[in-house]
Amino acid sequence: MRKAVTAVIGGAVAVAAAPVALTAMGFTGTGIAAASIAAKMMSAAAIANGGGVAAGSLVATLQSVGVLGLSTPTNMILGGVGAAIGALF
């Protein structure tokens, strides 16, 4: 029973923490926050790509998630991974 409880908690924490972590990094619903980790990532990606951020890159994907949120399948995968990790404890 304890493993089931910790699995549920692990899954819930993983799903709830992902958007909070992305916002804390600077990937917000209104764009990349100035002077944030996201801004530094975007700058590095732009320099590496000759001035633009490539579509489908990590920075572009994280910004999309920051604006739109995670999809249902992604939340399910994230919850499953969190549940598996939670079950270990």
Secondary structure as GFF3:
##gff-version 3
##sequence-region A 1 89
A	DSSP	alpha_helix	2	25	.	.	.	ID=ss1
A	DSSP	beta_strand	27	28	.	.	.	ID=ss2
A	DSSP	beta_strand	31	32	.	.	.	ID=ss3
A	DSSP	alpha_helix	37	48	.	.	.	ID=ss4
A	DSSP	alpha_helix	58	68	.	.	.	ID=ss5
A	DSSP	alpha_helix	72	87	.	.	.	ID=ss6
###
